[in-house]
Amino acid sequence: MKGSPQSWRVTIANTQQTIDCTATQTVLEAAVAAGIDFPYSCATGNCGTCASHLDAGKVSMLPRGDAALSPQQVKAGQTLACRAQPRSDVTVTWLAR
């Protein structure tokens, strides 16, 4: 294995914090590791609690439950923080209140 995995900057708009996230971490994993109180429940892509708006950047999505994020939500720029792995620097806003 060569070097360390690629790392991206993730800005959590709700808290105005910017953290590092490796290409193998999800946005949620990086946020929790950084001590951010990001809303989530199952962390497996089934409940939708961590639904977020992808304000900027690109992510790839790990497998998730179909009910957690509808095609309409994806079209509207939403993602699941527990399934989203950055592929560039990203900015997200969680939607939970």
DRENBA-524685 format. One record per atom (N, C-alpha, C): x, y, z; residue number from 1; atom name; residue in three letters. Coordinates in Angstrom, 1 decimal, m for minus. Example, Ala and Ser with C-alpha at 12.3 -4.5 7.8 and 13.67 -1.06 7.14 Angstrom:
BEGIN
site X->13.2 | Y->m5.7 | Z->7.8 | resi->1 | name->N | resn->ALA
site X->12.3 | Y->m4.5 | Z->7.8 | resi->1 | name->CA | resn->ALA
site X->13.2 | Y->m3.3 | Z->7.8 | resi->1 | name->C | resn->ALA
site X->12.8 | Y->m2.2 | Z->7.1 | resi->2 | name->N | resn->SER
site X->13.7 | Y->m1.1 | Z->7.1 | resi->2 | name->CA | resn->SER
site X->12.9 | Y->0.0 | Z->7.9 | resi->2 | name->C | resn->SER
***
This chain:
BEGIN
site X->0.8 | Y->m1.2 | Z->0.0 | resi->1 | name->N | resn->MET
site X->0.0 | Y->0.0 | Z->0.0 | resi->1 | name->CA | resn->MET
site X->0.9 | Y->1.2 | Z->0.0 | resi->1 | name->C | resn->MET
site X->0.7 | Y->2.1 | Z->m0.9 | resi->2 | name->N | resn->LYS
site X->1.5 | Y->3.3 | Z->m1.0 | resi->2 | name->CA | resn->LYS
site X->0.9 | Y->4.5 | Z->m0.2 | resi->2 | name->C | resn->LYS
site X->1.7 | Y->5.0 | Z->0.7 | resi->3 | name->N | resn->GLY
site X->1.3 | Y->6.2 | Z->1.4 | resi->3 | name->CA | resn->GLY
site X->0.0 | Y->6.1 | Z->2.1 | resi->3 | name->C | resn->GLY
site X->m0.6 | Y->7.2 | Z->2.5 | resi->4 | name->N | resn->SER
site X->m1.9 | Y->7.3 | Z->3.1 | resi->4 | name->CA | resn->SER
site X->m3.0 | Y->7.6 | Z->2.1 | resi->4 | name->C | resn->SER
site X->m4.3 | Y->7.2 | Z->2.5 | resi->5 | name->N | resn->PRO
site X->m5.4 | Y->7.5 | Z->1.5 | resi->5 | name->CA | resn->PRO
site X->m5.5 | Y->9.0 | Z->1.3 | resi->5 | name->C | resn->PRO
site X->m6.1 | Y->9.3 | Z->0.1 | resi->6 | name->N | resn->GLN
site X->m6.4 | Y->10.7 | Z->m0.2 | resi->6 | name->CA | resn->GLN
site X->m7.2 | Y->11.3 | Z->0.9 | resi->6 | name->C | resn->GLN
site X->m7.0 | Y->12.6 | Z->1.2 | resi->7 | name->N | resn->SER
site X->m7.8 | Y->13.3 | Z->2.2 | resi->7 | name->CA | resn->SER
site X->m8.4 | Y->14.5 | Z->1.6 | resi->7 | name->C | resn->SER
site X->m9.7 | Y->14.7 | Z->2.0 | resi->8 | name->N | resn->TRP
site X->m10.4 | Y->15.9 | Z->1.5 | resi->8 | name->CA | resn->TRP
site X->m10.8 | Y->16.7 | Z->2.7 | resi->8 | name->C | resn->TRP
site X->m11.2 | Y->18.0 | Z->2.4 | resi->9 | name->N | resn->ARG
site X->m11.7 | Y->18.9 | Z->3.5 | resi->9 | name->CA | resn->ARG
site X->m13.2 | Y->18.9 | Z->3.4 | resi->9 | name->C | resn->ARG
site X->m13.8 | Y->18.7 | Z->4.5 | resi->10 | name->N | resn->VAL
site X->m15.3 | Y->18.7 | Z->4.6 | resi->10 | name->CA | resn->VAL
site X->m15.7 | Y->19.8 | Z->5.5 | resi->10 | name->C | resn->VAL
site X->m16.5 | Y->20.7 | Z->5.0 | resi->11 | name->N | resn->THR
site X->m17.1 | Y->21.8 | Z->5.8 | resi->11 | name->CA | resn->THR
site X->m18.5 | Y->21.4 | Z->6.2 | resi->11 | name->C | resn->THR
site X->m18.8 | Y->21.5 | Z->7.5 | resi->12 | name->N | resn->ILE
site X->m20.1 | Y->21.2 | Z->8.0 | resi->12 | name->CA | resn->ILE
site X->m20.7 | Y->22.6 | Z->8.2 | resi->12 | name->C | resn->ILE
site X->m21.6 | Y->23.0 | Z->7.3 | resi->13 | name->N | resn->ALA
site X->m22.1 | Y->24.4 | Z->7.3 | resi->13 | name->CA | resn->ALA
site X->m22.9 | Y->24.7 | Z->8.6 | resi->13 | name->C | resn->ALA
site X->m23.5 | Y->23.7 | Z->9.2 | resi->14 | name->N | resn->ASN
site X->m24.3 | Y->24.0 | Z->10.4 | resi->14 | name->CA | resn->ASN
site X->m23.4 | Y->24.5 | Z->11.6 | resi->14 | name->C | resn->ASN
site X->m22.2 | Y->24.0 | Z->11.6 | resi->15 | name->N | resn->THR
site X->m21.3 | Y->24.4 | Z->12.7 | resi->15 | name->CA | resn->THR
site X->m20.1 | Y->25.3 | Z->12.2 | resi->15 | name->C | resn->THR
site X->m20.0 | Y->25.5 | Z->10.9 | resi->16 | name->N | resn->GLN
site X->m18.9 | Y->26.2 | Z->10.3 | resi->16 | name->CA | resn->GLN
site X->m17.6 | Y->25.6 | Z->10.6 | resi->16 | name->C | resn->GLN
site X->m17.5 | Y->24.3 | Z->10.8 | resi->17 | name->N | resn->GLN
site X->m16.3 | Y->23.6 | Z->11.1 | resi->17 | name->CA | resn->GLN
site X->m15.8 | Y->22.9 | Z->9.8 | resi->17 | name->C | resn->GLN
site X->m14.5 | Y->22.9 | Z->9.6 | resi->18 | name->N | resn->THR
site X->m13.9 | Y->22.2 | Z->8.5 | resi->18 | name->CA | resn->THR
site X->m13.0 | Y->21.1 | Z->9.0 | resi->18 | name->C | resn->THR
site X->m13.2 | Y->19.9 | Z->8.6 | resi->19 | name->N | resn->ILE
site X->m12.5 | Y->18.8 | Z->9.1 | resi->19 | name->CA | resn->ILE
site X->m11.8 | Y->18.0 | Z->7.9 | resi->19 | name->C | resn->ILE
site X->m10.9 | Y->17.1 | Z->8.2 | resi->20 | name->N | resn->ASP
site X->m10.3 | Y->16.2 | Z->7.2 | resi->20 | name->CA | resn->ASP
site X->m11.1 | Y->14.9 | Z->7.2 | resi->20 | name->C | resn->ASP
site X->m11.3 | Y->14.4 | Z->6.0 | resi->21 | name->N | resn->CYS
site X->m12.0 | Y->13.2 | Z->5.7 | resi->21 | name->CA | resn->CYS
site X->m11.2 | Y->12.4 | Z->4.7 | resi->21 | name->C | resn->CYS
site X->m10.8 | Y->11.2 | Z->5.0 | resi->22 | name->N | resn->THR
site X->m10.1 | Y->10.4 | Z->4.0 | resi->22 | name->CA | resn->THR
site X->m11.0 | Y->9.8 | Z->3.0 | resi->22 | name->C | resn->THR
site X->m10.5 | Y->9.4 | Z->1.9 | resi->23 | name->N | resn->ALA
site X->m11.4 | Y->8.8 | Z->0.8 | resi->23 | name->CA | resn->ALA
site X->m12.1 | Y->7.6 | Z->1.3 | resi->23 | name->C | resn->ALA
site X->m11.6 | Y->6.9 | Z->2.3 | resi->24 | name->N | resn->THR
site X->m12.2 | Y->5.7 | Z->2.8 | resi->24 | name->CA | resn->THR
site X->m13.2 | Y->5.9 | Z->4.0 | resi->24 | name->C | resn->THR
site X->m13.3 | Y->7.2 | Z->4.4 | resi->25 | name->N | resn->GLN
site X->m14.3 | Y->7.5 | Z->5.5 | resi->25 | name->CA | resn->GLN
site X->m15.5 | Y->8.1 | Z->4.9 | resi->25 | name->C | resn->GLN
site X->m16.6 | Y->8.0 | Z->5.6 | resi->26 | name->N | resn->THR
site X->m17.8 | Y->8.7 | Z->5.2 | resi->26 | name->CA | resn->THR
site X->m17.8 | Y->10.1 | Z->5.9 | resi->26 | name->C | resn->THR
site X->m18.6 | Y->11.0 | Z->5.4 | resi->27 | name->N | resn->VAL
site X->m18.7 | Y->12.3 | Z->6.0 | resi->27 | name->CA | resn->VAL
site X->m19.1 | Y->12.2 | Z->7.5 | resi->27 | name->C | resn->VAL
site X->m20.0 | Y->11.3 | Z->7.8 | resi->28 | name->N | resn->LEU
site X->m20.5 | Y->11.1 | Z->9.2 | resi->28 | name->CA | resn->LEU
site X->m19.3 | Y->10.6 | Z->10.0 | resi->28 | name->C | resn->LEU
site X->m18.6 | Y->9.6 | Z->9.6 | resi->29 | name->N | resn->GLU
site X->m17.5 | Y->9.1 | Z->10.4 | resi->29 | name->CA | resn->GLU
site X->m16.4 | Y->10.1 | Z->10.7 | resi->29 | name->C | resn->GLU
site X->m16.1 | Y->11.0 | Z->9.7 | resi->30 | name->N | resn->ALA
site X->m15.1 | Y->12.0 | Z->9.9 | resi->30 | name->CA | resn->ALA
site X->m15.7 | Y->13.1 | Z->10.9 | resi->30 | name->C | resn->ALA
site X->m17.0 | Y->13.4 | Z->10.8 | resi->31 | name->N | resn->ALA
site X->m17.6 | Y->14.4 | Z->11.7 | resi->31 | name->CA | resn->ALA
site X->m17.6 | Y->13.9 | Z->13.1 | resi->31 | name->C | resn->ALA
site X->m18.0 | Y->12.7 | Z->13.3 | resi->32 | name->N | resn->VAL
site X->m18.1 | Y->12.1 | Z->14.7 | resi->32 | name->CA | resn->VAL
site X->m16.7 | Y->12.0 | Z->15.3 | resi->32 | name->C | resn->VAL
site X->m15.7 | Y->11.6 | Z->14.5 | resi->33 | name->N | resn->ALA
site X->m14.3 | Y->11.5 | Z->14.9 | resi->33 | name->CA | resn->ALA
site X->m13.8 | Y->12.9 | Z->15.3 | resi->33 | name->C | resn->ALA
site X->m14.3 | Y->13.9 | Z->14.7 | resi->34 | name->N | resn->ALA
site X->m13.8 | Y->15.3 | Z->15.0 | resi->34 | name->CA | resn->ALA
site X->m14.6 | Y->15.9 | Z->16.2 | resi->34 | name->C | resn->ALA
site X->m15.6 | Y->15.1 | Z->16.7 | resi->35 | name->N | resn->GLY
site X->m16.3 | Y->15.6 | Z->17.9 | resi->35 | name->CA | resn->GLY
site X->m17.5 | Y->16.5 | Z->17.5 | resi->35 | name->C | resn->GLY
site X->m17.9 | Y->16.4 | Z->16.2 | resi->36 | name->N | resn->ILE
site X->m19.1 | Y->17.2 | Z->15.8 | resi->36 | name->CA | resn->ILE
site X->m20.4 | Y->16.4 | Z->16.2 | resi->36 | name->C | resn->ILE
site X->m21.4 | Y->17.0 | Z->16.7 | resi->37 | name->N | resn->ASP
site X->m22.6 | Y->16.4 | Z->17.1 | resi->37 | name->CA | resn->ASP
site X->m23.5 | Y->16.3 | Z->15.9 | resi->37 | name->C | resn->ASP
site X->m23.1 | Y->15.5 | Z->14.9 | resi->38 | name->N | resn->PHE
site X->m23.9 | Y->15.4 | Z->13.7 | resi->38 | name->CA | resn->PHE
site X->m25.0 | Y->14.4 | Z->13.9 | resi->38 | name->C | resn->PHE
site X->m26.3 | Y->14.8 | Z->13.5 | resi->39 | name->N | resn->PRO
site X->m27.4 | Y->13.9 | Z->13.8 | resi->39 | name->CA | resn->PRO
site X->m27.4 | Y->12.6 | Z->13.0 | resi->39 | name->C | resn->PRO
site X->m27.5 | Y->11.5 | Z->13.7 | resi->40 | name->N | resn->TYR
site X->m27.6 | Y->10.2 | Z->13.0 | resi->40 | name->CA | resn->TYR
site X->m28.2 | Y->9.2 | Z->13.9 | resi->40 | name->C | resn->TYR
site X->m28.6 | Y->8.1 | Z->13.3 | resi->41 | name->N | resn->SER
site X->m29.2 | Y->7.0 | Z->14.2 | resi->41 | name->CA | resn->SER
site X->m28.6 | Y->5.7 | Z->13.8 | resi->41 | name->C | resn->SER
site X->m28.9 | Y->5.2 | Z->12.6 | resi->42 | name->N | resn->CYS
site X->m28.4 | Y->3.8 | Z->12.3 | resi->42 | name->CA | resn->CYS
site X->m27.0 | Y->3.8 | Z->11.7 | resi->42 | name->C | resn->CYS
site X->m26.6 | Y->4.8 | Z->11.0 | resi->43 | name->N | resn->ALA
site X->m25.2 | Y->4.9 | Z->10.4 | resi->43 | name->CA | resn->ALA
site X->m25.0 | Y->3.8 | Z->9.4 | resi->43 | name->C | resn->ALA
site X->m26.1 | Y->3.3 | Z->8.8 | resi->44 | name->N | resn->THR
site X->m26.0 | Y->2.2 | Z->7.8 | resi->44 | name->CA | resn->THR
site X->m26.8 | Y->2.5 | Z->6.5 | resi->44 | name->C | resn->THR
site X->m27.3 | Y->3.8 | Z->6.4 | resi->45 | name->N | resn->GLY
site X->m28.1 | Y->4.2 | Z->5.2 | resi->45 | name->CA | resn->GLY
site X->m29.5 | Y->3.7 | Z->5.2 | resi->45 | name->C | resn->GLY
site X->m30.1 | Y->3.4 | Z->6.3 | resi->46 | name->N | resn->ASN
site X->m31.5 | Y->2.9 | Z->6.3 | resi->46 | name->CA | resn->ASN
site X->m32.5 | Y->3.9 | Z->6.9 | resi->46 | name->C | resn->ASN
site X->m32.1 | Y->4.8 | Z->7.8 | resi->47 | name->N | resn->CYS
site X->m33.1 | Y->5.6 | Z->8.5 | resi->47 | name->CA | resn->CYS
site X->m33.3 | Y->7.0 | Z->7.9 | resi->47 | name->C | resn->CYS
site X->m32.3 | Y->7.6 | Z->7.3 | resi->48 | name->N | resn->GLY
site X->m32.4 | Y->8.9 | Z->6.8 | resi->48 | name->CA | resn->GLY
site X->m32.1 | Y->10.1 | Z->7.8 | resi->48 | name->C | resn->GLY
site X->m31.8 | Y->9.7 | Z->9.0 | resi->49 | name->N | resn->THR
site X->m31.6 | Y->10.8 | Z->10.1 | resi->49 | name->CA | resn->THR
site X->m30.4 | Y->11.7 | Z->9.7 | resi->49 | name->C | resn->THR
site X->m29.4 | Y->11.2 | Z->9.0 | resi->50 | name->N | resn->CYS
site X->m28.2 | Y->12.0 | Z->8.7 | resi->50 | name->CA | resn->CYS
site X->m28.4 | Y->12.7 | Z->7.3 | resi->50 | name->C | resn->CYS
site X->m29.6 | Y->12.7 | Z->6.7 | resi->51 | name->N | resn->ALA
site X->m29.8 | Y->13.3 | Z->5.4 | resi->51 | name->CA | resn->ALA
site X->m29.2 | Y->14.7 | Z->5.5 | resi->51 | name->C | resn->ALA
site X->m28.5 | Y->15.1 | Z->4.4 | resi->52 | name->N | resn->SER
site X->m27.8 | Y->16.4 | Z->4.3 | resi->52 | name->CA | resn->SER
site X->m27.9 | Y->16.9 | Z->2.9 | resi->52 | name->C | resn->SER
site X->m27.8 | Y->18.2 | Z->2.8 | resi->53 | name->N | resn->HIS
site X->m27.7 | Y->18.8 | Z->1.5 | resi->53 | name->CA | resn->HIS
site X->m26.2 | Y->19.0 | Z->1.1 | resi->53 | name->C | resn->HIS
site X->m25.9 | Y->18.5 | Z->m0.1 | resi->54 | name->N | resn->LEU
site X->m24.5 | Y->18.6 | Z->m0.6 | resi->54 | name->CA | resn->LEU
site X->m24.4 | Y->20.0 | Z->m1.2 | resi->54 | name->C | resn->LEU
site X->m23.9 | Y->20.9 | Z->m0.5 | resi->55 | name->N | resn->ASP
site X->m23.8 | Y->22.3 | Z->m0.9 | resi->55 | name->CA | resn->ASP
site X->m22.8 | Y->22.5 | Z->m2.0 | resi->55 | name->C | resn->ASP
site X->m21.7 | Y->21.8 | Z->m1.9 | resi->56 | name->N | resn->ALA
site X->m20.6 | Y->21.9 | Z->m2.8 | resi->56 | name->CA | resn->ALA
site X->m19.7 | Y->20.7 | Z->m2.8 | resi->56 | name->C | resn->ALA
site X->m19.1 | Y->20.3 | Z->m3.9 | resi->57 | name->N | resn->GLY
site X->m18.3 | Y->19.2 | Z->m4.0 | resi->57 | name->CA | resn->GLY
site X->m18.9 | Y->17.9 | Z->m4.5 | resi->57 | name->C | resn->GLY
site X->m18.2 | Y->16.8 | Z->m4.5 | resi->58 | name->N | resn->LYS
site X->m18.7 | Y->15.6 | Z->m5.0 | resi->58 | name->CA | resn->LYS
site X->m18.4 | Y->14.5 | Z->m4.0 | resi->58 | name->C | resn->LYS
site X->m19.4 | Y->13.5 | Z->m4.0 | resi->59 | name->N | resn->VAL
site X->m19.3 | Y->12.4 | Z->m3.1 | resi->59 | name->CA | resn->VAL
site X->m19.7 | Y->11.1 | Z->m3.9 | resi->59 | name->C | resn->VAL
site X->m19.2 | Y->10.0 | Z->m3.4 | resi->60 | name->N | resn->SER
site X->m19.7 | Y->8.7 | Z->m3.9 | resi->60 | name->CA | resn->SER
site X->m20.5 | Y->8.1 | Z->m2.8 | resi->60 | name->C | resn->SER
site X->m21.5 | Y->7.4 | Z->m3.2 | resi->61 | name->N | resn->MET
site X->m22.4 | Y->6.8 | Z->m2.2 | resi->61 | name->CA | resn->MET
site X->m22.2 | Y->5.3 | Z->m2.0 | resi->61 | name->C | resn->MET
site X->m22.0 | Y->4.9 | Z->m0.7 | resi->62 | name->N | resn->LEU
site X->m22.0 | Y->3.5 | Z->m0.4 | resi->62 | name->CA | resn->LEU
site X->m23.4 | Y->2.9 | Z->m0.5 | resi->62 | name->C | resn->LEU
site X->m23.6 | Y->1.6 | Z->m0.6 | resi->63 | name->N | resn->PRO
site X->m25.0 | Y->1.1 | Z->m0.7 | resi->63 | name->CA | resn->PRO
site X->m25.9 | Y->1.6 | Z->0.5 | resi->63 | name->C | resn->PRO
site X->m27.1 | Y->1.8 | Z->0.2 | resi->64 | name->N | resn->ARG
site X->m28.1 | Y->2.3 | Z->1.2 | resi->64 | name->CA | resn->ARG
site X->m29.5 | Y->1.7 | Z->1.0 | resi->64 | name->C | resn->ARG
site X->m30.3 | Y->1.8 | Z->2.0 | resi->65 | name->N | resn->GLY
site X->m31.7 | Y->1.4 | Z->1.8 | resi->65 | name->CA | resn->GLY
site X->m32.4 | Y->2.4 | Z->0.9 | resi->65 | name->C | resn->GLY
site X->m33.3 | Y->1.8 | Z->0.0 | resi->66 | name->N | resn->ASP
site X->m34.0 | Y->2.7 | Z->m1.0 | resi->66 | name->CA | resn->ASP
site X->m34.9 | Y->3.7 | Z->m0.3 | resi->66 | name->C | resn->ASP
site X->m35.4 | Y->3.3 | Z->0.9 | resi->67 | name->N | resn->ALA
site X->m36.4 | Y->4.2 | Z->1.5 | resi->67 | name->CA | resn->ALA
site X->m35.7 | Y->5.4 | Z->2.2 | resi->67 | name->C | resn->ALA
site X->m34.4 | Y->5.3 | Z->2.5 | resi->68 | name->N | resn->ALA
site X->m33.7 | Y->6.4 | Z->3.2 | resi->68 | name->CA | resn->ALA
site X->m33.5 | Y->7.7 | Z->2.4 | resi->68 | name->C | resn->ALA
site X->m33.4 | Y->7.5 | Z->1.1 | resi->69 | name->N | resn->LEU
site X->m33.2 | Y->8.7 | Z->0.2 | resi->69 | name->CA | resn->LEU
site X->m33.8 | Y->8.5 | Z->m1.1 | resi->69 | name->C | resn->LEU
site X->m34.9 | Y->9.2 | Z->m1.4 | resi->70 | name->N | resn->SER
site X->m35.6 | Y->9.0 | Z->m2.7 | resi->70 | name->CA | resn->SER
site X->m34.8 | Y->9.6 | Z->m3.9 | resi->70 | name->C | resn->SER
site X->m35.2 | Y->9.1 | Z->m5.1 | resi->71 | name->N | resn->PRO
site X->m34.5 | Y->9.7 | Z->m6.3 | resi->71 | name->CA | resn->PRO
site X->m34.8 | Y->11.2 | Z->m6.4 | resi->71 | name->C | resn->PRO
site X->m35.9 | Y->11.7 | Z->m5.9 | resi->72 | name->N | resn->GLN
site X->m36.2 | Y->13.1 | Z->m5.9 | resi->72 | name->CA | resn->GLN
site X->m35.3 | Y->13.9 | Z->m5.0 | resi->72 | name->C | resn->GLN
site X->m35.0 | Y->13.3 | Z->m3.8 | resi->73 | name->N | resn->GLN
site X->m34.1 | Y->13.9 | Z->m2.9 | resi->73 | name->CA | resn->GLN
site X->m32.7 | Y->14.0 | Z->m3.4 | resi->73 | name->C | resn->GLN
site X->m32.3 | Y->12.9 | Z->m4.1 | resi->74 | name->N | resn->VAL
site X->m30.9 | Y->12.9 | Z->m4.7 | resi->74 | name->CA | resn->VAL
site X->m30.9 | Y->14.0 | Z->m5.8 | resi->74 | name->C | resn->VAL
site X->m31.9 | Y->14.1 | Z->m6.6 | resi->75 | name->N | resn->LYS
site X->m32.0 | Y->15.2 | Z->m7.6 | resi->75 | name->CA | resn->LYS
site X->m31.9 | Y->16.6 | Z->m7.0 | resi->75 | name->C | resn->LYS
site X->m32.5 | Y->16.7 | Z->m5.8 | resi->76 | name->N | resn->ALA
site X->m32.5 | Y->18.0 | Z->m5.1 | resi->76 | name->CA | resn->ALA
site X->m31.2 | Y->18.3 | Z->m4.4 | resi->76 | name->C | resn->ALA
site X->m30.2 | Y->17.4 | Z->m4.6 | resi->77 | name->N | resn->GLY
site X->m28.9 | Y->17.6 | Z->m4.0 | resi->77 | name->CA | resn->GLY
site X->m28.7 | Y->17.1 | Z->m2.6 | resi->77 | name->C | resn->GLY
site X->m29.5 | Y->16.2 | Z->m2.2 | resi->78 | name->N | resn->GLN
site X->m29.4 | Y->15.6 | Z->m0.8 | resi->78 | name->CA | resn->GLN
site X->m28.5 | Y->14.3 | Z->m0.9 | resi->78 | name->C | resn->GLN
site X->m27.9 | Y->14.0 | Z->0.3 | resi->79 | name->N | resn->THR
site X->m27.1 | Y->12.8 | Z->0.4 | resi->79 | name->CA | resn->THR
site X->m27.3 | Y->12.3 | Z->1.8 | resi->79 | name->C | resn->THR
site X->m26.8 | Y->11.1 | Z->2.1 | resi->80 | name->N | resn->LEU
site X->m26.7 | Y->10.6 | Z->3.4 | resi->80 | name->CA | resn->LEU
site X->m25.3 | Y->10.7 | Z->3.9 | resi->80 | name->C | resn->LEU
site X->m25.1 | Y->11.4 | Z->5.0 | resi->81 | name->N | resn->ALA
site X->m23.7 | Y->11.6 | Z->5.5 | resi->81 | name->CA | resn->ALA
site X->m23.1 | Y->10.2 | Z->5.9 | resi->81 | name->C | resn->ALA
site X->m23.9 | Y->9.2 | Z->6.3 | resi->82 | name->N | resn->CYS
site X->m23.3 | Y->7.9 | Z->6.7 | resi->82 | name->CA | resn->CYS
site X->m22.9 | Y->7.1 | Z->5.5 | resi->82 | name->C | resn->CYS
site X->m23.3 | Y->7.5 | Z->4.3 | resi->83 | name->N | resn->ARG
site X->m23.0 | Y->6.7 | Z->3.1 | resi->83 | name->CA | resn->ARG
site X->m22.1 | Y->7.5 | Z->2.1 | resi->83 | name->C | resn->ARG
site X->m21.9 | Y->8.8 | Z->2.4 | resi->84 | name->N | resn->ALA
site X->m21.2 | Y->9.7 | Z->1.4 | resi->84 | name->CA | resn->ALA
site X->m19.7 | Y->9.7 | Z->1.7 | resi->84 | name->C | resn->ALA
site X->m19.0 | Y->9.3 | Z->0.7 | resi->85 | name->N | resn->GLN
site X->m17.5 | Y->9.4 | Z->0.8 | resi->85 | name->CA | resn->GLN
site X->m17.0 | Y->10.5 | Z->m0.1 | resi->85 | name->C | resn->GLN
site X->m16.3 | Y->11.5 | Z->0.4 | resi->86 | name->N | resn->PRO
site X->m15.9 | Y->12.7 | Z->m0.4 | resi->86 | name->CA | resn->PRO
site X->m15.0 | Y->12.2 | Z->m1.6 | resi->86 | name->C | resn->PRO
site X->m15.2 | Y->12.9 | Z->m2.7 | resi->87 | name->N | resn->ARG
site X->m14.3 | Y->12.7 | Z->m3.9 | resi->87 | name->CA | resn->ARG
site X->m13.7 | Y->14.0 | Z->m4.3 | resi->87 | name->C | resn->ARG
site X->m14.0 | Y->15.0 | Z->m3.5 | resi->88 | name->N | resn->SER
site X->m13.4 | Y->16.4 | Z->m3.6 | resi->88 | name->CA | resn->SER
site X->m13.6 | Y->17.1 | Z->m2.3 | resi->88 | name->C | resn->SER
site X->m13.2 | Y->18.3 | Z->m2.1 | resi->89 | name->N | resn->ASP
site X->m13.5 | Y->19.0 | Z->m0.9 | resi->89 | name->CA | resn->ASP
site X->m15.1 | Y->19.2 | Z->m1.0 | resi->89 | name->C | resn->ASP
site X->m15.7 | Y->19.1 | Z->0.1 | resi->90 | name->N | resn->VAL
site X->m17.2 | Y->19.2 | Z->0.1 | resi->90 | name->CA | resn->VAL
site X->m17.7 | Y->20.1 | Z->1.3 | resi->90 | name->C | resn->VAL
site X->m18.9 | Y->20.6 | Z->1.1 | resi->91 | name->N | resn->THR
site X->m19.6 | Y->21.4 | Z->2.1 | resi->91 | name->CA | resn->THR
site X->m21.0 | Y->20.7 | Z->2.2 | resi->91 | name->C | resn->THR
site X->m21.4 | Y->20.4 | Z->3.4 | resi->92 | name->N | resn->VAL
site X->m22.7 | Y->19.8 | Z->3.6 | resi->92 | name->CA | resn->VAL
site X->m23.4 | Y->20.5 | Z->4.7 | resi->92 | name->C | resn->VAL
site X->m24.8 | Y->20.5 | Z->4.6 | resi->93 | name->N | resn->THR
site X->m25.6 | Y->21.0 | Z->5.7 | resi->93 | name->CA | resn->THR
site X->m26.6 | Y->19.9 | Z->6.1 | resi->93 | name->C | resn->THR
site X->m26.5 | Y->19.5 | Z->7.4 | resi->94 | name->N | resn->TRP
site X->m27.5 | Y->18.5 | Z->7.8 | resi->94 | name->CA | resn->TRP
site X->m28.9 | Y->19.1 | Z->7.8 | resi->94 | name->C | resn->TRP
site X->m29.9 | Y->18.2 | Z->7.6 | resi->95 | name->N | resn->LEU
site X->m31.3 | Y->18.7 | Z->7.5 | resi->95 | name->CA | resn->LEU
site X->m32.1 | Y->18.5 | Z->8.7 | resi->95 | name->C | resn->LEU
site X->m31.6 | Y->17.6 | Z->9.6 | resi->96 | name->N | resn->ALA
site X->m32.3 | Y->17.4 | Z->10.9 | resi->96 | name->CA | resn->ALA
site X->m32.4 | Y->18.6 | Z->11.7 | resi->96 | name->C | resn->ALA
site X->m33.4 | Y->18.8 | Z->12.5 | resi->97 | name->N | resn->ARG
site X->m33.6 | Y->20.0 | Z->13.3 | resi->97 | name->CA | resn->ARG
site X->m33.3 | Y->19.7 | Z->14.7 | resi->97 | name->C | resn->ARG
***
